[in-house]
Amino acid sequence: MSALSTLLSMEFATFFPTAIAHRGTPPTKSQSLHHFFFFPTSISSFFPSSLIPVTIKPSRSHFHILFDSFRHNFVQDIENCHKPVNGLHQTEPPDPPQRVFIQDSPWILNDLLMNGIGEEEEKHNMLRRRQIQMETEALENMVEEYRELEREMREKNLIPNLPHVKALFLGWFDPLKGAIEAEQKSKRSKKHKAAFAPHIDSLPAAKMAVIVMHKLMGLVSMEYHHAGCVLLVDAAVQIGMAVEQEVRIHNFLEKTRTRQSKKTEFVREDCTDNDTQKLRKHVNGLIKRRRLKQVQMLLKEEEYGPWGRDTQAKLGSRLIDLLIQTAFVHSPVNQSADTPPDIRPAFRHRFKVISKNPEYENGGYLFLTSYIMRTHGSKKQQDVMKNVGRKQLRKVFEALDTLGSTKWRVNGRVLGVVEYLWAAGGNIAGLIDRKDVPIPERPRLEGLKQIQEWKWSVKKAEKINLERHSLRCDTELKLSVAQKMKEEEGFYYPHNIDFRGRAYPMHSHLNHLSCDLCRGLLEFAEGRPLGKSGLHWLKIHLANLYAGGIEKLSYDERLAFVENHLHDIFDSADNPINGNRWWLGAEDPFQCLAASINLSEALRSSSPNSVLSHLPIHQDGSCNGLQHYAALGRDSLEAAAVNLVASERPADVYSEIAVRVHDIMRRDSNKDPAVYPNALLARVLIDQIDRKLVKQTVMTSVYGVTFVGAREQMKRRLQEKGLINDEQLLFTAACYAAKVTLTALGEIFGAARVIMGWLGDCAKVITSENHPVSWTTPLGLPVIQPYCKTERHLIKTSLQFLALRREGNTVDAKKQRSAFPPNFIHSLDSSHMMMTALACRDAGLCFAGFKFSFH
């Protein structure tokens, strides 16, 4: 998850790497705004100017001599590292790689143009190469020594003690001290100070200035080698806490000093004063030894009330504001004696798009930040993933590597058909219509009913147009990726998992987990000869894609269906646009077209079994969620309904549910509407009940679909049929259909409902002790449900409003309970998929997972 944040940025010539914000890209759905303290920098000024000019990168980088010949310049690419800040990452691409150039002198280049080089010149050039190598190695050693010093100082939180940082402090101290003094002496009302700078009078200005500079540079240096920024809210609170701690110590020492002077004056002493003076002496000793945490613990017992986060953030923000106004740096980059000095503000306060993922195992891309799990900011899940051993997650890593190792390519012929249909206006083969629906004109009659109906129709048309616009944008994104990748020999989809263990490609637009359009455009880059069994399964695959009940026939009947439609299949492959367009009648038209093309090539070949096929062949599950419940309950009847028991003809749970729904509605339709109002709805719907109407609700019921969700699913299916035009009737019919479908599901899969209830009861017991529900999957992945109540409040500071929002310590019991059954089944399903992926890898098969089926 990412966020658009407010940053403070600091710009100065020092040992830190450059970090430049990406501009012009709005935050995506998984991103948001945050406020940050951030400082991009220039090149290092630590090294003497006479040495080779270099740009110092993070400590992970190393310089290496790439060539040992005067015919080449010495060029070294410097690695650009992208590290997180407190689990917050930049989403922009890294800086362009910078290089070190060691150029040969012109006279050497002139020598190269000559026909030959004398022995003396050659010897001289060899010595010159050695000298260059020695000087470069000396530079590398200096760089590494300074980096080692920086690493040691950072580990000890002593970056402010580095010589260059101390020099900056000397220049910033007096202006910052003066600004704080002016703020302390200002004639603003107490109410205004309390609102924007509480307790700013609590310390001398000099001491407060030192605290601000040291604390801020300490925070920045600790975070800088990661991503070059620190959250403003974090910096403000940390500075406020540091000032509060110093105020406690200052007040305690002042108070005890006053007591000591009075004791000397009156020559009076008691046990309390003795204890106080011992404590004072102990505190001073701890301060000298920099044991500030122990000091803080000792002074907690004193009579000083805590400030709270609001006060800390307000004071810290005001002090940062004053530092922004007074701190400047002189950048030596490209400066010469006859040009004005380049004086820049040391800090900047700005917004930046950053990623908000936790820092643990990553991979997939070279520079783009990627992580094994999408935790969406759940600290509990992040902590578990950080602490789990790699050995325990070995199978998960192997499965993700297997999924990411599948090589894909764009099916050029299908892409050409899609581009033609899209350019022609869409509204075919599942493509959204590129035209908006017309907005109804205002009726001439001004009757109240007509006006209300007109307003409702306008609202409906506008909603449809907004949905079409969104879907058009989605289609354009998918096509743009396909067009960009169509000439590539192959490409890969790195995968990661959600907190339940479900695996997803990291690329979100064109991937094999998406719609029929995407899956029709993609095929395996590495083809395999069909062989006899391959040709057999290709025909079955084509029948399954055509669907319409064909996929529930026996294998022999599906093979017969294909043989009976060979003419249509050849026509679809040869002339998909201007032919009879048989492929458009399929439930998955673009995948059906791709299969028709592949099968046509094979059947027209003199050796069909040797034809290379790049087509993924689906092995679909029969409502995977119900399969897991049937297996958990050891229920043979439910297992047979979802094909866990072998049979000649595959069982169709959706058709079975549709028949049960039809029976219920038929009984209801015979009732008296005056006594049973749903009788009228049953009569409207009885002829519209089919497999497609109930499929989505049945499929998602085991994954926690609510009645509202089921109602919306039914409403969309009824809208597609187009037989109910009245909105109110459509709504009530969808409610009735959802209720009857869930009832029919409970009648057939009663054991599954009992298990779901038992899992919910387990969650209720667990959350009663304020514990989140957690478990470990069969592959060793630890899962913690992230549902906790959030804590959030706004603080008005001199810089801006700060939103303090964090994951609370109180679990959301209701959500924990309702989400546990579907999340548990998801984790089992994902484990099964990963185990299948590993088995296929071991068998030498190319594998890809798609939600409820394998390719």
Summary of the structure (lengths in Angstrom):
residues: 855
radius of gyration: 35.2
end to end distance: 29.0
largest distance: 117.5
contacts: 2610
relative contact order: 0.08
helix: 53%
strand: 12%
